[in-house]
Amino acid sequence: MKTFVYLVFTCFISTGAFMGALYSKTPLLLYAVGFGIWVLFLWGVFRRMKKHDERRDMERQFSEFMRTNRQHRF
């Protein structure tokens, strides 16, 4: 859900920047803002996916450790 909200904000900001670049005398700054906000969005998405994968891997390792530990106890 948080990713969807970030996507909507990214779309609004980039659309505003690109529309502003159409009538600007120096559109390079607005193009940089428009593309930069997409880079930030994608960077955040990949960072959250990496954290999620690391957390899932740690949980898998913990459950495997608990399973092997329980077998040795009896």
N, C-alpha and C positions, 0 to 999 in steps of 0.2 A: 504494500500500500504506500509506503514511504517513497519507493522508487517511482510510482505513478505520479505522486505529487511533485517530485523533482522533475519528472518528464514534462509535466504541464508547465511548471515555471520556466523550464529551459525553452520550451516552445514559445512561450509568450515573450521572453527576453530576446531570443534570437530573431523572432519575427519582427519585433519592434526595431531591432538593430538593423536588420536587412532592409526593412521598409524605409528607415531613416537614411540608409546609405544610398537609396535611389535618388534622393533629392539633395544630397550633401555635396559640397564643393570638394571635400576631402573624405571620400568614403572608406579609405583604408582602415581608419580607426574603428569604424562601425562594423566593417567586415571582420576585423580582428575580434571584436566583442562577440559578434554572432557565432563565429566558429570557435572562439575560446570557451564560450559557455557550453558548447557541445563537448569539447575536450574535457572540461571539468566534470560534466555529467557522466561521460563514459569512464573516466578515471575513478569516480566514486562508485559506479556500478561494479567495475572489476575489483575494486578494493573490498567492497562488501561481499562479493562472491568468494574472494580468496579467504576472508575471515570465516565465512560460513563453511567452506571446505576444510579449513584447518580445525575448526571446532568439531565438525563431523568426524574427522580423522582421529582427534583426541578422544572422542567418545567411543569410537570403535576400538582404539587401543586399550582404553580403560575396561571396556566390557570383555575384551579378550584376556586381559590380565586377570580380571575377577573370575572368569571362567576357568583359567588354568590354575589359579590360586585355590579355588574351591575343590578341584580335583585332587590336588596334592594334600589337602588337609585331611581327607578321610582315608 
